[in-house]
Amino acid sequence: MATLFVDKIDPQSGTTLSLGSSGDTLQATAGTTNNLGISMADQWRLTANVTSDGDITANLERVDDASFSKIGTGMTETSGEFTFSQTGLYLIQVQATLLATSDTQMGLNTFLDVGSGYDKVAQIDNGVSTGNSRSTGFSSSFINVTNTSTCKAKFTTFGFSNSSQTLMGNSDHSRTAFTFIKLGDSQ
């Protein structure tokens, strides 16, 4: 095995630099920085409570805690519709804190539109048979984003029949949060 020592490798203008071949393993050795991994990670949260059914279209912010940092350009959000900044295979994780003070079945859905209408890809449920129940549910989905102009994500509440059901939000810390991580190239 030979070792190549260089400070920089540039691909020829207009081309892609390829490392390895099919079946090879690329690995950063201990103590080195691996910039070949995740190229986009972002997190958003709900900043105010929601007490009715429907799309979440307001009170969303990128997490702004002092320790937060995103990777890459992140997601953009307009009226509750999230747009992906890059094509790729994404992991979408949702954390939803639900409060019910009466018997109910309620929750939060994740919908994805790849250009032909929205499709439900995940659901968080909270079934309460007695009042005053708070729960936190989680969902995760792999999303193959092949076109950033047509692929959108949104989140929708269901089962909120009156003010006794609440999807909890907060602007100081994440009670209901949406995480987007690009794991690799689109498939």
mmCIF file of the C-alpha atoms, coordinates in Angstrom:
data_MODEL
# 
_entry.id   MODEL 
# 
loop_
_atom_site.group_PDB 
_atom_site.id 
_atom_site.type_symbol 
_atom_site.label_atom_id 
_atom_site.label_alt_id 
_atom_site.label_comp_id 
_atom_site.label_asym_id 
_atom_site.label_entity_id 
_atom_site.label_seq_id 
_atom_site.pdbx_PDB_ins_code 
_atom_site.Cartn_x 
_atom_site.Cartn_y 
_atom_site.Cartn_z 
_atom_site.occupancy 
_atom_site.B_iso_or_equiv 
_atom_site.pdbx_formal_charge 
_atom_site.auth_seq_id 
_atom_site.auth_comp_id 
_atom_site.auth_asym_id 
_atom_site.auth_atom_id 
_atom_site.pdbx_PDB_model_num 
ATOM 1   C CA . MET A 1 1   ? 0.000   0.000  0.000   1.00 0.00 ? 1   MET A CA 1 
ATOM 2   C CA . ALA A 1 2   ? 1.360   3.401  -0.964  1.00 0.00 ? 2   ALA A CA 1 
ATOM 3   C CA . THR A 1 3   ? 0.689   6.732  0.738   1.00 0.00 ? 3   THR A CA 1 
ATOM 4   C CA . LEU A 1 4   ? 0.012   9.902  -1.246  1.00 0.00 ? 4   LEU A CA 1 
ATOM 5   C CA . PHE A 1 5   ? 0.751   13.217 0.497   1.00 0.00 ? 5   PHE A CA 1 
ATOM 6   C CA . VAL A 1 6   ? -0.888  16.315 -1.024  1.00 0.00 ? 6   VAL A CA 1 
ATOM 7   C CA . ASP A 1 7   ? -2.397  19.543 0.297   1.00 0.00 ? 7   ASP A CA 1 
ATOM 8   C CA . LYS A 1 8   ? -5.234  19.767 -2.206  1.00 0.00 ? 8   LYS A CA 1 
ATOM 9   C CA . ILE A 1 9   ? -6.829  17.779 -5.023  1.00 0.00 ? 9   ILE A CA 1 
ATOM 10  C CA . ASP A 1 10  ? -8.962  19.732 -7.502  1.00 0.00 ? 10  ASP A CA 1 
ATOM 11  C CA . PRO A 1 11  ? -11.110 18.068 -10.150 1.00 0.00 ? 11  PRO A CA 1 
ATOM 12  C CA . GLN A 1 12  ? -10.811 19.242 -13.713 1.00 0.00 ? 12  GLN A CA 1 
ATOM 13  C CA . SER A 1 13  ? -13.115 22.213 -14.333 1.00 0.00 ? 13  SER A CA 1 
ATOM 14  C CA . GLY A 1 14  ? -16.721 21.106 -14.868 1.00 0.00 ? 14  GLY A CA 1 
ATOM 15  C CA . THR A 1 15  ? -16.171 17.552 -13.648 1.00 0.00 ? 15  THR A CA 1 
ATOM 16  C CA . THR A 1 16  ? -16.827 15.614 -10.450 1.00 0.00 ? 16  THR A CA 1 
ATOM 17  C CA . LEU A 1 17  ? -14.011 14.260 -8.324  1.00 0.00 ? 17  LEU A CA 1 
ATOM 18  C CA . SER A 1 18  ? -14.617 10.570 -7.594  1.00 0.00 ? 18  SER A CA 1 
ATOM 19  C CA . LEU A 1 19  ? -12.898 8.736  -4.783  1.00 0.00 ? 19  LEU A CA 1 
ATOM 20  C CA . GLY A 1 20  ? -12.805 4.952  -4.873  1.00 0.00 ? 20  GLY A CA 1 
ATOM 21  C CA . SER A 1 21  ? -14.778 2.468  -6.917  1.00 0.00 ? 21  SER A CA 1 
ATOM 22  C CA . SER A 1 22  ? -17.878 0.390  -6.373  1.00 0.00 ? 22  SER A CA 1 
ATOM 23  C CA . GLY A 1 23  ? -17.322 -1.867 -3.367  1.00 0.00 ? 23  GLY A CA 1 
ATOM 24  C CA . ASP A 1 24  ? -14.538 0.297  -1.875  1.00 0.00 ? 24  ASP A CA 1 
ATOM 25  C CA . THR A 1 25  ? -14.766 1.766  1.617   1.00 0.00 ? 25  THR A CA 1 
ATOM 26  C CA . LEU A 1 26  ? -13.713 5.370  2.214   1.00 0.00 ? 26  LEU A CA 1 
ATOM 27  C CA . GLN A 1 27  ? -12.838 6.076  5.813   1.00 0.00 ? 27  GLN A CA 1 
ATOM 28  C CA . ALA A 1 28  ? -11.409 9.059  7.680   1.00 0.00 ? 28  ALA A CA 1 
ATOM 29  C CA . THR A 1 29  ? -8.814  7.833  10.155  1.00 0.00 ? 29  THR A CA 1 
ATOM 30  C CA . ALA A 1 30  ? -9.073  8.662  13.856  1.00 0.00 ? 30  ALA A CA 1 
ATOM 31  C CA . GLY A 1 31  ? -8.308  12.299 14.626  1.00 0.00 ? 31  GLY A CA 1 
ATOM 32  C CA . THR A 1 32  ? -9.147  13.621 11.145  1.00 0.00 ? 32  THR A CA 1 
ATOM 33  C CA . THR A 1 33  ? -12.132 15.698 10.077  1.00 0.00 ? 33  THR A CA 1 
ATOM 34  C CA . ASN A 1 34  ? -14.546 13.876 7.787   1.00 0.00 ? 34  ASN A CA 1 
ATOM 35  C CA . ASN A 1 35  ? -16.268 16.365 5.481   1.00 0.00 ? 35  ASN A CA 1 
ATOM 36  C CA . LEU A 1 36  ? -17.559 13.599 3.201   1.00 0.00 ? 36  LEU A CA 1 
ATOM 37  C CA . GLY A 1 37  ? -20.513 12.767 5.432   1.00 0.00 ? 37  GLY A CA 1 
ATOM 38  C CA . ILE A 1 38  ? -23.670 14.727 6.160   1.00 0.00 ? 38  ILE A CA 1 
ATOM 39  C CA . SER A 1 39  ? -23.868 17.837 3.976   1.00 0.00 ? 39  SER A CA 1 
ATOM 40  C CA . MET A 1 40  ? -27.174 19.228 5.284   1.00 0.00 ? 40  MET A CA 1 
ATOM 41  C CA . ALA A 1 41  ? -28.810 19.074 8.709   1.00 0.00 ? 41  ALA A CA 1 
ATOM 42  C CA . ASP A 1 42  ? -31.408 21.516 10.005  1.00 0.00 ? 42  ASP A CA 1 
ATOM 43  C CA . GLN A 1 43  ? -33.971 21.725 12.792  1.00 0.00 ? 43  GLN A CA 1 
ATOM 44  C CA . TRP A 1 44  ? -37.155 23.775 13.153  1.00 0.00 ? 44  TRP A CA 1 
ATOM 45  C CA . ARG A 1 45  ? -39.681 24.067 15.956  1.00 0.00 ? 45  ARG A CA 1 
ATOM 46  C CA . LEU A 1 46  ? -43.220 25.141 16.679  1.00 0.00 ? 46  LEU A CA 1 
ATOM 47  C CA . THR A 1 47  ? -43.172 28.364 18.748  1.00 0.00 ? 47  THR A CA 1 
ATOM 48  C CA . ALA A 1 48  ? -46.824 28.532 19.870  1.00 0.00 ? 48  ALA A CA 1 
ATOM 49  C CA . ASN A 1 49  ? -49.530 26.030 20.770  1.00 0.00 ? 49  ASN A CA 1 
ATOM 50  C CA . VAL A 1 50  ? -51.912 24.680 18.113  1.00 0.00 ? 50  VAL A CA 1 
ATOM 51  C CA . THR A 1 51  ? -55.476 23.785 19.162  1.00 0.00 ? 51  THR A CA 1 
ATOM 52  C CA . SER A 1 52  ? -57.228 23.066 15.853  1.00 0.00 ? 52  SER A CA 1 
ATOM 53  C CA . ASP A 1 53  ? -57.061 20.631 12.943  1.00 0.00 ? 53  ASP A CA 1 
ATOM 54  C CA . GLY A 1 54  ? -55.170 21.438 9.773   1.00 0.00 ? 54  GLY A CA 1 
ATOM 55  C CA . ASP A 1 55  ? -51.823 22.306 8.260   1.00 0.00 ? 55  ASP A CA 1 
ATOM 56  C CA . ILE A 1 56  ? -49.333 24.031 10.522  1.00 0.00 ? 56  ILE A CA 1 
ATOM 57  C CA . THR A 1 57  ? -48.768 27.252 8.578   1.00 0.00 ? 57  THR A CA 1 
ATOM 58  C CA . ALA A 1 58  ? -47.411 29.681 11.188  1.00 0.00 ? 58  ALA A CA 1 
ATOM 59  C CA . ASN A 1 59  ? -45.315 29.963 14.340  1.00 0.00 ? 59  ASN A CA 1 
ATOM 60  C CA . LEU A 1 60  ? -42.384 27.983 12.956  1.00 0.00 ? 60  LEU A CA 1 
ATOM 61  C CA . GLU A 1 61  ? -38.757 28.983 13.481  1.00 0.00 ? 61  GLU A CA 1 
ATOM 62  C CA . ARG A 1 62  ? -35.343 27.530 12.879  1.00 0.00 ? 62  ARG A CA 1 
ATOM 63  C CA . VAL A 1 63  ? -33.993 26.517 16.276  1.00 0.00 ? 63  VAL A CA 1 
ATOM 64  C CA . ASP A 1 64  ? -32.086 29.516 17.642  1.00 0.00 ? 64  ASP A CA 1 
ATOM 65  C CA . ASP A 1 65  ? -30.575 28.248 20.896  1.00 0.00 ? 65  ASP A CA 1 
ATOM 66  C CA . ALA A 1 66  ? -27.004 29.418 21.564  1.00 0.00 ? 66  ALA A CA 1 
ATOM 67  C CA . SER A 1 67  ? -25.660 25.880 21.014  1.00 0.00 ? 67  SER A CA 1 
ATOM 68  C CA . PHE A 1 68  ? -27.519 25.287 17.707  1.00 0.00 ? 68  PHE A CA 1 
ATOM 69  C CA . SER A 1 69  ? -25.831 25.193 14.330  1.00 0.00 ? 69  SER A CA 1 
ATOM 70  C CA . LYS A 1 70  ? -27.042 23.784 11.041  1.00 0.00 ? 70  LYS A CA 1 
ATOM 71  C CA . ILE A 1 71  ? -24.958 22.064 8.375   1.00 0.00 ? 71  ILE A CA 1 
ATOM 72  C CA . GLY A 1 72  ? -25.223 23.405 4.837   1.00 0.00 ? 72  GLY A CA 1 
ATOM 73  C CA . THR A 1 73  ? -27.866 25.816 3.611   1.00 0.00 ? 73  THR A CA 1 
ATOM 74  C CA . GLY A 1 74  ? -30.695 24.130 5.500   1.00 0.00 ? 74  GLY A CA 1 
ATOM 75  C CA . MET A 1 75  ? -34.404 24.089 4.750   1.00 0.00 ? 75  MET A CA 1 
ATOM 76  C CA . THR A 1 76  ? -36.578 27.009 3.732   1.00 0.00 ? 76  THR A CA 1 
ATOM 77  C CA . GLU A 1 77  ? -40.115 27.398 5.049   1.00 0.00 ? 77  GLU A CA 1 
ATOM 78  C CA . THR A 1 78  ? -43.031 29.403 3.653   1.00 0.00 ? 78  THR A CA 1 
ATOM 79  C CA . SER A 1 79  ? -46.482 29.209 5.276   1.00 0.00 ? 79  SER A CA 1 
ATOM 80  C CA . GLY A 1 80  ? -45.633 25.822 6.785   1.00 0.00 ? 80  GLY A CA 1 
ATOM 81  C CA . GLU A 1 81  ? -44.335 24.294 3.557   1.00 0.00 ? 81  GLU A CA 1 
ATOM 82  C CA . PHE A 1 82  ? -40.706 23.148 3.800   1.00 0.00 ? 82  PHE A CA 1 
ATOM 83  C CA . THR A 1 83  ? -38.474 23.138 0.719   1.00 0.00 ? 83  THR A CA 1 
ATOM 84  C CA . PHE A 1 84  ? -35.314 21.035 0.451   1.00 0.00 ? 84  PHE A CA 1 
ATOM 85  C CA . SER A 1 85  ? -32.163 22.912 -0.529  1.00 0.00 ? 85  SER A CA 1 
ATOM 86  C CA . GLN A 1 86  ? -30.449 19.895 -2.122  1.00 0.00 ? 86  GLN A CA 1 
ATOM 87  C CA . THR A 1 87  ? -31.494 16.639 -3.709  1.00 0.00 ? 87  THR A CA 1 
ATOM 88  C CA . GLY A 1 88  ? -30.655 13.551 -1.697  1.00 0.00 ? 88  GLY A CA 1 
ATOM 89  C CA . LEU A 1 89  ? -31.905 10.878 0.670   1.00 0.00 ? 89  LEU A CA 1 
ATOM 90  C CA . TYR A 1 90  ? -33.207 12.604 3.816   1.00 0.00 ? 90  TYR A CA 1 
ATOM 91  C CA . LEU A 1 91  ? -34.182 11.481 7.274   1.00 0.00 ? 91  LEU A CA 1 
ATOM 92  C CA . ILE A 1 92  ? -37.098 13.519 8.627   1.00 0.00 ? 92  ILE A CA 1 
ATOM 93  C CA . GLN A 1 93  ? -37.633 13.179 12.370  1.00 0.00 ? 93  GLN A CA 1 
ATOM 94  C CA . VAL A 1 94  ? -40.624 14.696 14.160  1.00 0.00 ? 94  VAL A CA 1 
ATOM 95  C CA . GLN A 1 95  ? -41.077 15.196 17.883  1.00 0.00 ? 95  GLN A CA 1 
ATOM 96  C CA . ALA A 1 96  ? -44.604 16.194 18.942  1.00 0.00 ? 96  ALA A CA 1 
ATOM 97  C CA . THR A 1 97  ? -45.706 17.038 22.493  1.00 0.00 ? 97  THR A CA 1 
ATOM 98  C CA . LEU A 1 98  ? -49.458 16.618 22.828  1.00 0.00 ? 98  LEU A CA 1 
ATOM 99  C CA . LEU A 1 99  ? -51.704 17.645 25.743  1.00 0.00 ? 99  LEU A CA 1 
ATOM 100 C CA . ALA A 1 100 ? -55.302 16.478 26.200  1.00 0.00 ? 100 ALA A CA 1 
ATOM 101 C CA . THR A 1 101 ? -57.681 17.369 29.017  1.00 0.00 ? 101 THR A CA 1 
ATOM 102 C CA . SER A 1 102 ? -60.572 15.194 27.800  1.00 0.00 ? 102 SER A CA 1 
ATOM 103 C CA . ASP A 1 103 ? -61.094 11.873 26.005  1.00 0.00 ? 103 ASP A CA 1 
ATOM 104 C CA . THR A 1 104 ? -59.646 12.127 22.519  1.00 0.00 ? 104 THR A CA 1 
ATOM 105 C CA . GLN A 1 105 ? -57.619 10.627 19.681  1.00 0.00 ? 105 GLN A CA 1 
ATOM 106 C CA . MET A 1 106 ? -55.325 13.256 18.173  1.00 0.00 ? 106 MET A CA 1 
ATOM 107 C CA . GLY A 1 107 ? -51.943 13.583 16.564  1.00 0.00 ? 107 GLY A CA 1 
ATOM 108 C CA . LEU A 1 108 ? -49.612 14.986 13.935  1.00 0.00 ? 108 LEU A CA 1 
ATOM 109 C CA . ASN A 1 109 ? -49.053 13.775 10.373  1.00 0.00 ? 109 ASN A CA 1 
ATOM 110 C CA . THR A 1 110 ? -46.038 14.254 8.097   1.00 0.00 ? 110 THR A CA 1 
ATOM 111 C CA . PHE A 1 111 ? -46.942 14.781 4.442   1.00 0.00 ? 111 PHE A CA 1 
ATOM 112 C CA . LEU A 1 112 ? -44.621 14.853 1.429   1.00 0.00 ? 112 LEU A CA 1 
ATOM 113 C CA . ASP A 1 113 ? -45.334 16.166 -2.070  1.00 0.00 ? 113 ASP A CA 1 
ATOM 114 C CA . VAL A 1 114 ? -43.033 15.029 -4.863  1.00 0.00 ? 114 VAL A CA 1 
ATOM 115 C CA . GLY A 1 115 ? -44.911 16.981 -7.514  1.00 0.00 ? 115 GLY A CA 1 
ATOM 116 C CA . SER A 1 116 ? -48.148 14.999 -7.740  1.00 0.00 ? 116 SER A CA 1 
ATOM 117 C CA . GLY A 1 117 ? -49.930 15.938 -4.497  1.00 0.00 ? 117 GLY A CA 1 
ATOM 118 C CA . TYR A 1 118 ? -49.311 15.330 -0.819  1.00 0.00 ? 118 TYR A CA 1 
ATOM 119 C CA . ASP A 1 119 ? -48.942 11.791 0.555   1.00 0.00 ? 119 ASP A CA 1 
ATOM 120 C CA . LYS A 1 120 ? -48.930 10.912 4.266   1.00 0.00 ? 120 LYS A CA 1 
ATOM 121 C CA . VAL A 1 121 ? -45.582 9.308  5.169   1.00 0.00 ? 121 VAL A CA 1 
ATOM 122 C CA . ALA A 1 122 ? -45.725 9.256  9.003   1.00 0.00 ? 122 ALA A CA 1 
ATOM 123 C CA . GLN A 1 123 ? -48.195 9.715  11.849  1.00 0.00 ? 123 GLN A CA 1 
ATOM 124 C CA . ILE A 1 124 ? -47.910 10.381 15.595  1.00 0.00 ? 124 ILE A CA 1 
ATOM 125 C CA . ASP A 1 125 ? -50.975 9.449  17.688  1.00 0.00 ? 125 ASP A CA 1 
ATOM 126 C CA . ASN A 1 126 ? -52.108 10.261 21.204  1.00 0.00 ? 126 ASN A CA 1 
ATOM 127 C CA . GLY A 1 127 ? -55.143 8.376  22.445  1.00 0.00 ? 127 GLY A CA 1 
ATOM 128 C CA . VAL A 1 128 ? -56.487 9.530  25.803  1.00 0.00 ? 128 VAL A CA 1 
ATOM 129 C CA . SER A 1 129 ? -59.254 7.747  27.699  1.00 0.00 ? 129 SER A CA 1 
ATOM 130 C CA . THR A 1 130 ? -59.031 10.004 30.755  1.00 0.00 ? 130 THR A CA 1 
ATOM 131 C CA . GLY A 1 131 ? -58.280 13.700 30.916  1.00 0.00 ? 131 GLY A CA 1 
ATOM 132 C CA . ASN A 1 132 ? -55.046 15.591 31.591  1.00 0.00 ? 132 ASN A CA 1 
ATOM 133 C CA . SER A 1 133 ? -52.613 13.486 29.609  1.00 0.00 ? 133 SER A CA 1 
ATOM 134 C CA . ARG A 1 134 ? -49.378 14.846 28.151  1.00 0.00 ? 134 ARG A CA 1 
ATOM 135 C CA . SER A 1 135 ? -47.293 12.707 25.827  1.00 0.00 ? 135 SER A CA 1 
ATOM 136 C CA . THR A 1 136 ? -44.411 13.117 23.437  1.00 0.00 ? 136 THR A CA 1 
ATOM 137 C CA . GLY A 1 137 ? -44.436 11.072 20.255  1.00 0.00 ? 137 GLY A CA 1 
ATOM 138 C CA . PHE A 1 138 ? -41.794 10.553 17.609  1.00 0.00 ? 138 PHE A CA 1 
ATOM 139 C CA . SER A 1 139 ? -41.796 9.589  13.944  1.00 0.00 ? 139 SER A CA 1 
ATOM 140 C CA . SER A 1 140 ? -39.110 9.216  11.326  1.00 0.00 ? 140 SER A CA 1 
ATOM 141 C CA . SER A 1 141 ? -39.183 8.791  7.562   1.00 0.00 ? 141 SER A CA 1 
ATOM 142 C CA . PHE A 1 142 ? -36.663 8.333  4.780   1.00 0.00 ? 142 PHE A CA 1 
ATOM 143 C CA . ILE A 1 143 ? -37.481 10.726 1.927   1.00 0.00 ? 143 ILE A CA 1 
ATOM 144 C CA . ASN A 1 144 ? -35.883 10.443 -1.506  1.00 0.00 ? 144 ASN A CA 1 
ATOM 145 C CA . VAL A 1 145 ? -35.684 14.019 -2.838  1.00 0.00 ? 145 VAL A CA 1 
ATOM 146 C CA . THR A 1 146 ? -34.953 13.927 -6.575  1.00 0.00 ? 146 THR A CA 1 
ATOM 147 C CA . ASN A 1 147 ? -36.204 17.426 -7.459  1.00 0.00 ? 147 ASN A CA 1 
ATOM 148 C CA . THR A 1 148 ? -35.961 20.366 -5.045  1.00 0.00 ? 148 THR A CA 1 
ATOM 149 C CA . SER A 1 149 ? -38.513 22.459 -6.951  1.00 0.00 ? 149 SER A CA 1 
ATOM 150 C CA . THR A 1 150 ? -41.313 19.883 -6.651  1.00 0.00 ? 150 THR A CA 1 
ATOM 151 C CA . CYS A 1 151 ? -40.545 18.085 -3.367  1.00 0.00 ? 151 CYS A CA 1 
ATOM 152 C CA . LYS A 1 152 ? -42.101 19.742 -0.294  1.00 0.00 ? 152 LYS A CA 1 
ATOM 153 C CA . ALA A 1 153 ? -42.896 18.653 3.273   1.00 0.00 ? 153 ALA A CA 1 
ATOM 154 C CA . LYS A 1 154 ? -45.648 19.848 5.611   1.00 0.00 ? 154 LYS A CA 1 
ATOM 155 C CA . PHE A 1 155 ? -47.107 18.862 8.968   1.00 0.00 ? 155 PHE A CA 1 
ATOM 156 C CA . THR A 1 156 ? -50.820 18.560 9.767   1.00 0.00 ? 156 THR A CA 1 
ATOM 157 C CA . THR A 1 157 ? -52.726 18.110 13.030  1.00 0.00 ? 157 THR A CA 1 
ATOM 158 C CA . PHE A 1 158 ? -55.806 15.897 13.357  1.00 0.00 ? 158 PHE A CA 1 
ATOM 159 C CA . GLY A 1 159 ? -58.359 15.065 16.050  1.00 0.00 ? 159 GLY A CA 1 
ATOM 160 C CA . PHE A 1 160 ? -58.382 18.546 17.606  1.00 0.00 ? 160 PHE A CA 1 
ATOM 161 C CA . SER A 1 161 ? -62.091 19.050 18.197  1.00 0.00 ? 161 SER A CA 1 
ATOM 162 C CA . ASN A 1 162 ? -61.916 21.760 20.858  1.00 0.00 ? 162 ASN A CA 1 
ATOM 163 C CA . SER A 1 163 ? -59.516 23.646 23.109  1.00 0.00 ? 163 SER A CA 1 
ATOM 164 C CA . SER A 1 164 ? -58.970 20.563 25.302  1.00 0.00 ? 164 SER A CA 1 
ATOM 165 C CA . GLN A 1 165 ? -56.446 19.229 22.743  1.00 0.00 ? 165 GLN A CA 1 
ATOM 166 C CA . THR A 1 166 ? -53.129 21.018 22.246  1.00 0.00 ? 166 THR A CA 1 
ATOM 167 C CA . LEU A 1 167 ? -50.019 20.480 20.148  1.00 0.00 ? 167 LEU A CA 1 
ATOM 168 C CA . MET A 1 168 ? -47.487 22.224 22.346  1.00 0.00 ? 168 MET A CA 1 
ATOM 169 C CA . GLY A 1 169 ? -45.051 24.838 21.050  1.00 0.00 ? 169 GLY A CA 1 
ATOM 170 C CA . ASN A 1 170 ? -42.436 27.062 22.660  1.00 0.00 ? 170 ASN A CA 1 
ATOM 171 C CA . SER A 1 171 ? -39.964 29.618 21.320  1.00 0.00 ? 171 SER A CA 1 
ATOM 172 C CA . ASP A 1 172 ? -37.365 29.026 24.066  1.00 0.00 ? 172 ASP A CA 1 
ATOM 173 C CA . HIS A 1 173 ? -36.959 25.256 23.703  1.00 0.00 ? 173 HIS A CA 1 
ATOM 174 C CA . SER A 1 174 ? -38.247 22.502 21.427  1.00 0.00 ? 174 SER A CA 1 
ATOM 175 C CA . ARG A 1 175 ? -41.509 20.832 22.449  1.00 0.00 ? 175 ARG A CA 1 
ATOM 176 C CA . THR A 1 176 ? -42.608 20.086 18.899  1.00 0.00 ? 176 THR A CA 1 
ATOM 177 C CA . ALA A 1 177 ? -39.680 19.948 16.482  1.00 0.00 ? 177 ALA A CA 1 
ATOM 178 C CA . PHE A 1 178 ? -38.866 18.936 12.920  1.00 0.00 ? 178 PHE A CA 1 
ATOM 179 C CA . THR A 1 179 ? -35.378 17.647 12.006  1.00 0.00 ? 179 THR A CA 1 
ATOM 180 C CA . PHE A 1 180 ? -34.116 17.277 8.431   1.00 0.00 ? 180 PHE A CA 1 
ATOM 181 C CA . ILE A 1 181 ? -30.843 15.404 7.758   1.00 0.00 ? 181 ILE A CA 1 
ATOM 182 C CA . LYS A 1 182 ? -29.457 14.644 4.319   1.00 0.00 ? 182 LYS A CA 1 
ATOM 183 C CA . LEU A 1 183 ? -27.897 11.182 4.581   1.00 0.00 ? 183 LEU A CA 1 
ATOM 184 C CA . GLY A 1 184 ? -26.529 10.883 1.053   1.00 0.00 ? 184 GLY A CA 1 
ATOM 185 C CA . ASP A 1 185 ? -27.306 11.177 -2.636  1.00 0.00 ? 185 ASP A CA 1 
ATOM 186 C CA . SER A 1 186 ? -30.813 10.621 -3.974  1.00 0.00 ? 186 SER A CA 1 
ATOM 187 C CA . GLN A 1 187 ? -31.534 7.019  -4.859  1.00 0.00 ? 187 GLN A CA 1 
# 
